[in-house]
Amino acid sequence: MNAQMPHYEPGKHPELPPPVTTVGMIGWLRTNLFSSWSNVALTIFALYIVYLLIPGVIQWAFIDADWVGDKREDCSREGACWVFIHVWFKQLMYGRYPDVELWRVNTAYILLVGAMIPLFIPRFRWKHWLAVFLLIIYPPIATYLFTGLYAEDIEAWPYRLMQFSALALAALALLPLLGIWRERSAVVSTLLLILVPLWGLSAASTWTAGLLYGAPAWSAFIGVILATVPIIALAVGLMLSQWRTFISDHFWQLCIVVAVIAYIGFRLPVWVWHETAGSSPPGAMAVTAALLALAAIGPWGYERSAGLAGSLARLLLPAYLLIAYLVFAGPPDFLNFGTLDWTANTEPFFASLRQSALPEVETPLWGGLFLTLVIAVTGIVASLPIGVVLALGRRSSMPIIRAVCVGFIEFWRGVPLITVLFMSSVMFPLFLPEGLNFDKLLRALIGVMIFSAAYMAEVVRGGLQAIPKGQYEAAQALGLSYPKMMTFVVLPQALKLVIPGIVNTFIGLFKDTTLVLIIGLFDFLGMAQLAATNPNWLGFAVEGYVFTGFGFWVFCFGMSRYSQYLERKLHTGH
């Protein structure tokens, strides 16, 4: 007698497990490999091809391979000679970089990996600070580690310090005007008040005697008026009710005008400098002075919500006026210790600095995987923002901007990369003034960045065109300006849609780095080819190609898998 079947009320029946043939490994095989007679035939044919190829590859690469040794005679030639890779491993990784300085490259690698690992941790709280470190702080650190210090850079450090501090001042002072970091304006003001003395010390160290020393009195008089009166008038106008509204509505334009006038004021005495007074100050000082003027007047446009921070930042104006006085007239007698003679007074300092600084390593010594990563990472990081700007410019309603962006994109997309590299290395120096030249690697980096940015612009433009018109209209209905609409509404959606295209461009750029061999730079593949032409190691090119091919595949596969992870993470179902 059959056992009585249990009785369940409607909706109370327990869920039964799925059939064994539809889940697990059996289910996957049946669905993907044996779903039909044609699929079964293709699967059997593919297994036959694998049977013919894989055993031979394993036999050559592992079983019969030679792994130990340090010379050609240690290779039996029955299988792969990985001794060749072992002997040339340093060159394949670093090129001809000096052995005693390899720790510098490894240190930069460790810093990069150590800063990037937390970015992949979902719950890590300080990702934005790590991004700032990687994009702003890490590049100069890595550049210093890779190249060291050139003698002329050591002697020109006051100018470098002055330029970078002035640029940082202008950028920081204008952040609250853009609505960025408004709630952290106390940090901005603190940094401003730290950078002002830094700029003043660097400027004083380069113009100790003042512009009155070697410039006609009339030029210094006009220069100081141009450098100080407009900025004072703008600040006073903001305090007067009848002018406050007009200045506030046109603050950006007026800031730029004041900065340009300040540049002319600082540059005028340099243009008419007496030749008998010695070498004139560098013209770059006028640029940094204009940036400082922009930084000094910027905080006056802060809204009242900036509070104490905005009030502190307004101290930049008197600081700027004091520095302008010192630059034009020189320090007063009780502070004037004489004109600084770089060739005599500072030689002991520079001698000690040369001994303590990292020695120079010229870029022709760079090579191998190290050079490939430098070119690829630089091109990838720079091409994306440039490409976004070009894509936005191509869709702009302003005819001139649209025409410039279209011409730029179409020109660089229509020229082969190998031609760009050849022109940058061979032809470009011919058009430069005598005595002026740029490093070959720097020219190649710029060429790769521009070339990749043109392709990236079209990828991003495809994402922008996929955004419904309603998104633009909704952002405009909310009263968002064009920069805010693009930053917070349009671009996040557009870039999410074209992640595969962006990563595909990155992968293509990474593999295109092999073309730098045409201009005499030995990247990963180029160094393998160079090693294979060594008379002592002729006949082992296959091992070099396999090793470099596997290396390229690891990096490209990693980028591909990460793009798929981003797609799944950012997928919203529509």
C-alpha positions in Angstrom: 0.0 0.0 0.0 1.4 3.4 -1.0 2.3 5.8 1.8 -0.3 8.5 2.1 0.8 11.7 0.5 0.9 14.7 2.8 -1.7 17.3 2.3 -0.8 21.0 2.1 -3.0 24.0 2.0 -2.8 26.3 -1.0 0.3 28.4 -0.9 1.9 26.3 1.9 3.6 23.7 -0.3 7.4 23.6 0.4 9.7 24.6 -2.4 11.3 21.7 -4.1 14.9 21.7 -5.2 15.6 22.3 -8.9 16.4 19.3 -11.1 20.0 18.2 -10.9 20.6 18.6 -14.6 19.8 22.4 -14.5 22.1 23.5 -11.7 25.8 23.3 -10.7 28.5 22.1 -13.1 26.2 19.7 -14.9 23.6 22.4 -15.5 26.4 24.8 -16.8 27.8 22.2 -19.2 24.4 21.3 -20.5 23.3 24.9 -21.0 26.6 26.2 -22.5 28.3 23.3 -24.2 25.7 20.6 -25.0 22.4 22.5 -25.5 22.0 21.3 -29.1 23.5 18.9 -31.6 25.4 21.8 -33.3 26.7 23.0 -29.9 27.9 19.4 -29.1 29.7 19.2 -32.4 31.5 22.5 -31.8 32.4 21.5 -28.3 34.0 18.3 -29.5 35.9 20.1 -32.2 37.2 22.7 -29.7 38.3 19.9 -27.3 40.2 18.3 -30.2 42.0 21.5 -30.9 42.9 21.9 -27.3 44.1 18.3 -27.3 46.4 19.1 -30.2 47.8 22.3 -28.8 47.9 22.3 -25.0 50.0 19.2 -24.4 52.7 20.5 -26.7 52.7 23.9 -25.0 52.9 22.4 -21.6 55.7 20.1 -22.7 57.7 23.0 -24.2 57.0 25.6 -21.5 57.3 23.5 -18.4 58.3 19.8 -18.7 61.3 20.2 -21.1 62.1 23.8 -20.1 65.4 24.8 -18.7 65.0 26.8 -15.5 68.5 27.0 -13.9 71.6 28.5 -15.2 73.2 31.8 -16.2 74.6 31.2 -19.7 73.6 29.9 -23.1 75.2 26.5 -22.6 72.8 25.8 -19.8 69.9 25.6 -22.3 69.3 22.1 -23.8 67.1 23.6 -26.6 64.6 20.7 -26.1 62.1 23.1 -24.4 61.8 26.7 -23.4 65.0 28.4 -22.1 63.8 30.5 -19.2 67.4 31.0 -18.3 67.3 33.7 -21.0 64.6 35.5 -19.1 66.5 35.1 -15.8 69.7 36.6 -17.2 67.9 39.5 -18.8 65.2 40.0 -16.2 66.7 43.3 -14.8 66.8 44.8 -18.3 63.3 43.6 -19.1 62.0 45.2 -15.9 64.0 48.4 -15.7 66.0 48.8 -19.0 69.5 50.3 -18.4 68.5 52.0 -15.2 71.6 52.0 -12.8 71.6 48.9 -10.5 72.4 51.0 -7.4 69.4 53.3 -8.1 66.8 50.6 -8.6 65.5 51.1 -5.1 64.0 54.4 -6.3 61.8 52.8 -8.9 60.8 50.1 -6.4 60.0 52.7 -3.8 57.7 54.5 -6.3 56.0 51.2 -7.1 55.4 50.5 -3.4 54.0 54.0 -2.8 51.6 53.6 -5.8 50.4 50.1 -4.9 50.1 51.1 -1.2 48.0 54.1 -2.0 45.8 52.2 -4.5 44.9 49.2 -2.4 42.6 51.1 0.0 40.7 52.5 -3.1 39.5 48.9 -3.7 38.2 48.5 -0.2 34.5 49.4 -0.3 34.2 50.8 3.3 37.4 52.8 3.3 36.5 56.3 4.4 39.4 58.4 3.1 39.3 57.5 -0.6 39.0 61.1 -1.7 42.2 62.1 0.1 44.0 59.1 -1.4 42.8 60.2 -4.8 44.2 63.7 -4.2 47.5 62.1 -3.2 47.7 60.0 -6.3 46.7 62.8 -8.7 48.6 65.7 -7.2 51.2 64.7 -4.7 52.4 61.4 -6.0 53.5 62.5 -9.6 56.1 65.0 -8.4 57.4 62.5 -5.8 57.6 59.8 -8.5 59.3 62.2 -10.9 61.9 63.1 -8.3 62.6 59.4 -7.6 62.8 58.5 -11.2 64.9 61.4 -12.5 66.7 62.8 -9.5 67.7 66.4 -9.6 69.5 68.1 -12.6 72.2 70.7 -11.7 70.2 73.5 -13.3 67.1 72.5 -11.4 69.0 72.6 -8.1 70.2 76.2 -8.8 66.7 77.3 -10.0 64.8 75.9 -7.0 63.7 79.4 -5.8 62.0 80.1 -9.1 60.3 76.7 -9.0 59.1 77.3 -5.4 57.8 80.7 -6.3 55.9 79.4 -9.4 54.2 76.4 -7.7 53.4 78.4 -4.5 51.8 81.2 -6.5 49.8 78.7 -8.6 48.6 76.9 -5.4 47.6 80.3 -3.9 45.4 81.2 -6.8 43.8 77.8 -6.9 43.1 77.7 -3.2 41.8 81.3 -3.0 39.3 80.6 -5.8 37.9 77.3 -4.5 35.2 78.9 -2.3 34.0 81.0 -5.3 33.2 77.8 -7.1 31.3 76.5 -4.1 33.9 73.8 -3.5 35.1 73.3 0.1 32.9 76.1 1.3 32.2 74.2 4.4 35.9 73.6 4.9 37.0 77.2 4.1 38.9 77.3 7.4 41.4 74.8 5.9 41.6 76.8 2.7 42.4 80.0 4.6 45.0 78.3 6.8 46.8 77.0 3.7 46.6 80.4 2.1 48.2 82.1 5.1 50.9 79.5 5.1 51.6 79.8 1.4 51.8 83.6 1.3 55.1 83.8 3.3 56.4 80.9 1.3 55.8 82.8 -1.9 57.2 86.0 -0.3 60.4 84.3 0.8 61.0 82.7 -2.6 60.2 86.0 -4.4 62.5 88.0 -2.1 65.3 85.5 -2.7 65.2 86.1 -6.4 64.6 89.9 -6.4 66.4 90.9 -3.3 67.6 94.3 -4.6 64.1 95.4 -5.9 63.2 96.6 -9.4 64.4 100.1 -8.8 67.9 98.7 -8.9 68.1 98.1 -12.6 64.9 99.6 -14.1 64.2 103.3 -15.0 62.4 105.2 -12.3 59.3 105.9 -14.5 58.8 102.2 -15.3 59.0 101.2 -11.6 56.6 104.0 -10.7 54.1 103.0 -13.3 54.6 99.3 -12.5 53.8 99.7 -8.8 50.7 101.7 -9.7 49.5 99.0 -12.1 50.3 96.3 -9.6 48.6 97.9 -6.6 45.9 100.5 -7.5 43.5 98.2 -9.4 43.5 95.6 -6.7 42.9 98.2 -4.0 40.1 99.8 -6.0 38.4 96.4 -6.5 38.6 95.7 -2.7 37.3 99.2 -1.8 34.5 98.9 -4.4 33.2 95.7 -2.7 32.8 97.7 0.5 30.8 100.5 -1.1 27.1 99.8 -1.5 26.8 101.6 -4.9 29.4 99.4 -6.5 29.1 96.1 -4.5 26.3 94.6 -6.7 28.0 95.4 -10.0 31.4 94.0 -8.8 29.7 90.9 -7.3 27.9 90.1 -10.6 31.1 90.5 -12.6 33.6 89.3 -10.0 35.3 86.6 -12.2 35.8 89.0 -15.1 37.2 91.7 -12.9 39.5 89.4 -11.1 41.0 88.3 -14.4 41.4 92.0 -15.5 43.1 92.9 -12.3 45.5 89.9 -12.6 46.4 90.9 -16.2 47.1 94.5 -15.1 49.2 93.3 -12.2 51.2 91.1 -14.7 51.8 94.2 -16.9 52.9 96.2 -13.8 55.4 93.6 -12.7 56.6 92.9 -16.2 57.0 96.5 -17.4 60.3 97.2 -15.4 61.7 93.9 -16.8 61.0 95.0 -20.4 62.9 98.2 -20.0 65.7 96.9 -17.8 69.1 98.6 -18.1 71.6 96.2 -19.7 74.3 97.9 -17.6 72.5 96.8 -14.4 73.2 93.1 -15.0 70.8 90.3 -15.9 67.2 91.2 -15.6 64.8 89.2 -13.4 63.0 86.3 -15.1 59.7 87.1 -16.8 58.1 84.2 -15.0 58.1 86.3 -11.9 55.5 88.6 -13.4 53.3 85.5 -14.1 53.5 84.4 -10.5 52.9 87.9 -9.3 49.7 88.0 -11.3 48.6 84.7 -9.8 49.3 86.1 -6.4 47.1 89.1 -7.2 44.3 86.7 -8.2 44.7 84.9 -5.0 44.7 88.1 -3.0 41.5 89.5 -4.5 39.7 86.1 -4.6 38.7 85.9 -0.9 36.9 89.3 -1.2 34.3 87.6 -3.4 33.5 85.1 -0.6 29.9 85.2 0.6 29.3 86.1 4.2 28.7 82.5 5.0 32.4 82.0 4.8 32.6 83.7 8.2 35.9 83.9 10.0 37.6 81.8 7.4 36.8 84.4 4.7 37.9 87.2 7.0 41.3 85.5 7.6 41.7 84.9 3.8 41.2 88.7 3.2 44.6 89.2 4.9 46.1 88.1 1.6 45.5 91.6 0.2 47.8 93.5 2.7 50.3 90.6 2.4 50.3 91.1 -1.4 50.7 94.8 -1.1 53.7 94.3 1.3 55.3 91.8 -1.1 54.7 94.2 -4.0 56.5 96.9 -2.1 59.5 94.6 -1.3 59.7 93.5 -5.0 59.7 97.0 -6.4 61.6 98.9 -3.8 63.6 96.2 -2.1 63.6 95.6 1.7 64.2 98.5 4.1 67.7 99.0 5.3 67.3 97.1 8.6 66.2 94.0 6.6 68.4 94.5 3.6 71.4 92.2 3.8 72.6 93.0 0.3 71.9 91.6 -3.1 72.0 87.8 -3.1 74.8 86.7 -5.4 73.9 83.2 -6.5 77.3 82.4 -8.0 79.2 83.2 -4.8 77.0 83.3 -1.7 75.0 80.2 -2.4 77.7 77.9 -3.9 78.3 76.1 -0.6 74.6 75.5 -0.2 74.2 74.2 -3.7 77.3 72.0 -3.3 75.8 70.3 -0.2 72.4 70.0 -2.0 74.0 68.2 -4.9 75.6 65.8 -2.5 72.4 65.1 -0.6 70.0 65.0 -3.5 69.3 61.9 -5.6 71.7 61.7 -8.5 70.3 62.4 -12.0 69.2 59.4 -14.1 68.7 60.4 -17.7 65.6 59.2 -19.5 67.5 57.3 -22.3 68.5 54.9 -19.5 64.9 54.1 -18.8 63.4 51.0 -20.4 61.6 47.7 -20.0 58.3 47.3 -18.1 59.2 50.5 -16.1 59.1 52.7 -19.2 56.0 51.0 -20.5 54.2 51.7 -17.2 55.4 55.3 -17.2 54.1 56.0 -20.7 50.8 54.1 -20.2 49.9 55.5 -16.8 50.7 59.0 -17.9 48.7 58.7 -21.0 45.8 57.0 -19.3 45.6 59.6 -16.5 45.9 62.6 -18.7 43.8 61.5 -21.7 40.6 61.0 -19.8 40.1 64.6 -18.5 41.4 66.0 -21.8 39.0 63.8 -23.7 36.1 64.8 -21.5 36.9 68.5 -22.2 37.2 67.9 -25.9 33.9 66.0 -26.0 32.1 68.8 -24.2 33.7 71.3 -26.5 32.6 69.4 -29.6 29.0 69.6 -28.3 29.3 73.2 -27.3 26.9 75.8 -28.8 29.7 78.3 -29.2 30.9 78.0 -32.9 34.6 78.8 -32.2 35.0 76.3 -29.4 33.2 73.6 -31.3 35.3 74.2 -34.4 38.5 74.1 -32.5 37.6 70.9 -30.7 36.3 69.2 -33.9 39.5 70.2 -35.8 41.7 68.9 -33.0 39.9 65.6 -32.7 39.7 64.9 -36.4 43.3 65.8 -37.0 44.8 63.6 -34.3 42.4 60.7 -35.1 43.5 60.9 -38.7 47.2 60.6 -38.0 48.9 57.2 -37.1 50.5 57.2 -33.7 53.8 56.1 -35.1 53.8 59.3 -37.2 53.0 61.4 -34.1 55.9 59.8 -32.3 58.3 60.2 -35.2 57.4 63.9 -35.7 57.7 64.6 -31.9 61.2 63.0 -31.9 62.7 64.0 -35.2 60.8 67.0 -36.7 59.6 69.0 -33.7 63.1 69.9 -32.4 63.9 71.4 -35.8 61.2 74.1 -35.2 62.5 75.1 -31.8 64.8 78.1 -31.2 68.5 77.3 -31.1 69.5 76.0 -27.7 66.0 75.1 -26.7 65.0 71.4 -26.5 62.8 69.0 -24.7 63.5 65.6 -23.4 62.6 62.9 -26.0 60.5 60.9 -23.5 58.6 64.1 -22.6 57.8 64.7 -26.2 56.6 61.1 -26.6 54.4 61.4 -23.5 52.8 64.5 -24.9 52.2 62.9 -28.2 50.7 59.8 -26.7 48.4 61.9 -24.4 47.1 64.0 -27.3 46.6 61.1 -29.5 44.7 59.1 -26.9 42.7 62.1 -25.8 41.3 62.5 -29.3 39.9 58.9 -29.3 38.7 59.3 -25.7 36.8 62.4 -26.7 34.7 60.4 -29.2 34.0 57.6 -26.6 32.8 60.2 -24.1 30.8 62.0 -26.8 29.0 58.7 -27.4 28.0 58.6 -23.7 26.8 62.2 -23.8 24.6 61.5 -26.8 23.0 58.5 -25.0 21.7 60.7 -22.2 18.0 61.6 -22.7 17.3 65.2 -23.3 15.0 65.2 -20.2 18.1 64.9 -18.0 19.4 68.2 -19.4 16.0 69.9 -19.0 15.6 68.6 -15.5 19.0 69.9 -14.4 18.2 73.3 -16.0 14.8 73.4 -14.3 16.6 73.0 -11.0 18.6 76.1 -11.8 21.9 74.3 -12.1 24.6 76.1 -14.1 26.3 74.4 -17.0 29.4 73.3 -15.0 27.2 71.9 -12.2 24.8 70.3 -14.6 27.6 68.4 -16.3 29.4 67.6 -13.1 26.5 66.3 -11.1 23.9 65.1 -13.6 25.2 64.4 -17.1 28.8 63.3 -16.9 28.3 60.7 -14.2 25.6 59.0 -16.3 27.5 59.4 -19.5 30.8 58.0 -18.2 28.9 55.0 -16.6 27.5 54.1 -20.0 30.8 54.1 -21.8 33.0 52.3 -19.2 33.7 49.5 -21.7 34.7 52.0 -24.4 36.9 53.9 -22.0 38.7 50.8 -20.7 39.0 49.5 -24.3 40.8 52.8 -25.2 43.1 52.4 -22.1 44.0 48.8 -23.2 44.7 50.0 -26.7 46.9 52.7 -25.4 48.8 50.3 -23.1 49.6 48.1 -26.1 50.5 51.0 -28.3 53.4 51.9 -26.0 55.4 49.4 -27.9 55.6 51.9 -30.8 58.1 54.1 -28.9 60.8 51.7 -30.2 60.6 53.7 -33.4 62.1 56.7 -31.7 64.8 54.8 -29.8 63.0 54.2 -26.5 63.2 50.5 -25.4 60.0 49.6 -23.7 59.1 46.1 -22.4 58.8 44.5 -25.9 61.7 46.6 -27.3 64.0 45.5 -24.5 63.1 41.8 -25.2 63.9 42.3 -28.9 67.2 44.0 -28.0 68.1 41.1 -25.7 67.3 38.5 -28.4 69.7 40.2 -30.8 72.6 39.8 -28.4 75.3 37.6 -30.0 75.4 35.4 -27.0 71.7 34.7 -26.9 70.7 34.4 -30.6 67.8 32.1 -31.2 65.8 32.8 -28.0 63.4 35.4 -29.3 60.4 33.1 -28.7 61.0 33.0 -25.0 61.2 36.8 -24.9 58.0 37.3 -26.9 56.1 34.8 -24.7 57.3 36.5 -21.5 56.4 40.0 -22.7 53.1 38.8 -24.2 52.1 37.2 -20.9 53.1 40.4 -19.1 50.9 42.6 -21.4 48.0 40.1 -21.0 48.2 40.3 -17.2 47.8 44.1 -17.2 45.2 44.1 -20.0 43.2 41.3 -18.4 43.3 43.1 -15.1 41.9 46.3 -16.6 39.2 44.3 -18.3 38.1 42.6 -15.1 38.1 45.8 -13.2 35.9 47.4 -15.8 33.4 44.6 -15.5 33.5 45.0 -11.7 32.7 48.7 -12.2 29.8 48.0 -14.5 28.3 45.6 -12.0 28.8 48.0 -9.2 27.3 51.0 -11.0 24.5 49.1 -12.7 21.2 50.6 -11.8 18.9 48.5 -13.9 18.3 51.1 -16.6 
